[in-house]
């Protein structure tokens, strides 16, 4: 450290490398498990998982909304009606499925959205707020993921949510379902 002009925190920040893959970054080397109110989280999804999960969701929703707006509703010639259907579909798809199930992108890229404090499903009203922020901020919201250990986006901070691996899920219904599937041999 040159002449004590740079404090210890700034010096340590210069050693941080961005992590876009499955490996543990220098930020996480000290602590790979997060102890949040006595809840253990073993793995946080990386930027690629979150981005590609969102892209899969958007492509799926745009395809479905296109079929509805253009093919099934031919009387809706106005572009604003078709655009409104796409936005409504995207908004409802993300909000409802995140609150009650998981989206196609979350399923394929193996992460789930939960409340940070309890690891339970986020309520629908917070899921709606999360979806609005996610749509308004777009990719800018995801930049925060590479700068924090919990890999939370701006919309996650605003709603108190966190993205976690399915193995860390603490939902009673989820655990009951998978326990019954294991007993059946599925």
C-alpha positions in Angstrom: 0.0 0.0 0.0 1.7 3.2 -1.1 2.4 5.6 1.8 -0.9 4.9 3.6 -2.8 7.1 1.1 -5.2 4.3 0.2 -7.3 2.8 3.0 -7.6 -0.9 3.5 -11.1 -1.2 1.9 -10.1 0.5 -1.3 -6.9 -1.6 -1.5 -9.0 -4.8 -1.1 -11.5 -3.6 -3.7 -8.8 -3.5 -6.3 -8.3 -7.2 -5.8 -11.9 -8.1 -6.7 -12.5 -9.9 -10.0 -15.9 -10.3 -11.6 -17.3 -13.8 -11.6 -19.5 -14.9 -14.5 -19.0 -18.7 -14.2 -19.7 -21.4 -11.6 -16.3 -20.9 -9.9 -16.1 -19.1 -6.6 -14.9 -15.5 -7.0 -12.4 -13.9 -4.6 -15.4 -12.2 -2.9 -16.8 -15.6 -2.0 -13.6 -17.4 -1.1 -13.9 -16.4 2.5 -17.5 -17.5 2.8 -19.3 -19.7 0.3 -22.4 -20.2 2.4 -24.5 -17.3 3.5 -25.9 -17.3 7.0 -28.9 -15.1 6.7 -31.0 -15.2 9.9 -29.8 -18.8 10.4 -30.8 -19.9 6.9 -28.0 -21.5 4.9 -27.7 -20.8 1.2 -25.2 -23.0 -0.6 -25.1 -21.4 -4.0 -26.3 -18.3 -5.7 -27.1 -18.2 -9.5 -24.5 -16.4 -11.6 -25.1 -13.5 -14.0 -25.4 -15.9 -17.0 -28.1 -18.0 -15.4 -30.1 -15.0 -14.4 -29.7 -13.2 -17.8 -30.4 -16.3 -19.9 -33.3 -17.3 -17.7 -34.8 -13.8 -18.3 -34.1 -14.0 -22.1 -35.8 -17.5 -22.3 -38.8 -16.0 -20.4 -39.0 -13.0 -22.7 -38.8 -15.1 -25.9 -41.4 -17.5 -24.6 -43.8 -14.7 -23.6 -43.3 -12.7 -26.8 -44.0 -15.8 -28.9 -47.2 -16.6 -26.9 -48.3 -13.0 -26.9 -47.6 -12.8 -30.6 -49.8 -15.8 -31.3 -52.6 -14.3 -29.2 -52.3 -10.7 -30.5 -51.7 -11.4 -34.2 -53.1 -14.8 -35.0 -56.0 -15.3 -32.6 -57.1 -11.6 -32.5 -57.0 -10.5 -36.1 -59.5 -7.7 -35.4 -56.8 -6.0 -33.2 -55.1 -4.3 -36.1 -53.9 -1.4 -33.9 -50.3 -1.9 -33.0 -50.9 -0.3 -29.5 -53.4 -3.1 -28.7 -50.8 -5.8 -29.7 -48.1 -4.0 -27.8 -50.3 -3.8 -24.7 -51.1 -7.5 -24.9 -47.4 -8.3 -25.0 -46.6 -6.1 -22.0 -49.5 -7.5 -20.1 -48.5 -11.0 -20.8 -44.9 -10.4 -19.8 -45.9 -8.6 -16.6 -48.4 -11.3 -15.6 -46.3 -14.2 -16.6 -43.3 -13.1 -14.5 -45.3 -11.9 -11.5 -47.7 -14.8 -11.2 -45.3 -17.6 -11.9 -42.5 -16.2 -9.7 -45.0 -15.8 -6.8 -46.6 -19.2 -7.1 -44.4 -21.5 -9.2 -41.3 -20.7 -11.3 -40.9 -19.3 -14.8 -39.6 -21.4 -17.7 -36.3 -19.6 -17.5 -36.0 -20.2 -13.8 -36.7 -23.9 -14.3 -34.2 -24.3 -17.2 -31.4 -22.4 -15.5 -32.0 -23.8 -12.1 -32.8 -20.9 -9.8 -35.8 -19.7 -7.8 -36.8 -16.4 -6.4 -37.6 -16.3 -2.7 -37.9 -13.8 0.2 -34.4 -13.1 1.5 -35.4 -13.2 5.2 -37.3 -16.5 5.2 -36.5 -18.2 1.9 -40.3 -18.6 1.4 -42.1 -17.7 -1.9 -42.4 -13.9 -2.4 -46.0 -12.6 -2.1 -47.8 -11.6 -5.2 -47.7 -7.9 -4.4 -43.9 -7.9 -4.1 -43.7 -10.1 -7.2 -45.7 -7.4 -9.1 -43.4 -4.6 -7.9 -40.4 -6.8 -8.8 -41.7 -7.3 -12.3 -42.4 -3.6 -12.9 -38.9 -2.7 -11.7 -37.3 -5.5 -13.8 -39.2 -4.3 -16.9 -38.4 -0.6 -16.3 -34.7 -1.0 -15.5 -34.0 -3.9 -17.9 -30.4 -5.0 -18.0 -29.3 -2.2 -15.8 -30.9 -3.9 -12.8 -28.8 -7.0 -13.4 -25.5 -5.2 -13.3 -25.7 -5.2 -9.5 -25.4 -9.0 -9.6 -21.7 -8.9 -10.3 -20.9 -6.5 -7.4 -22.4 -8.3 -4.4 -21.8 -11.7 -2.8 -25.5 -12.6 -2.8 -25.8 -11.8 -6.5 -28.9 -9.7 -6.0 -30.2 -7.4 -8.7 -31.7 -3.9 -8.1 -35.2 -5.3 -8.3 -34.2 -8.0 -5.7 -33.0 -5.3 -3.3 -36.1 -3.2 -3.8 -38.4 -6.2 -2.9 -36.3 -8.0 -0.4 -36.0 -11.0 -2.7 -33.1 -13.3 -3.5 -32.3 -15.8 -6.2 -31.2 -19.2 -4.9 -30.6 -22.7 -6.0 -33.6 -25.1 -5.9 -31.7 -27.2 -3.4 -31.9 -24.4 -0.9 -35.7 -24.0 -1.1 -37.5 -24.1 2.2 -41.1 -24.2 0.9 -43.4 -26.7 2.7 -45.4 -27.5 -0.5 -42.2 -27.8 -2.6 -40.6 -30.2 -0.1 -43.8 -32.2 0.3 -44.1 -32.6 -3.5 -40.5 -33.7 -3.9 -40.6 -36.1 -0.9 -43.7 -37.8 -2.4 -41.9 -38.0 -5.8 -38.9 -39.6 -4.2 -41.1 -42.1 -2.4 -42.8 -43.1 -5.7 -39.4 -43.4 -7.4 -39.9 -40.5 -9.9 
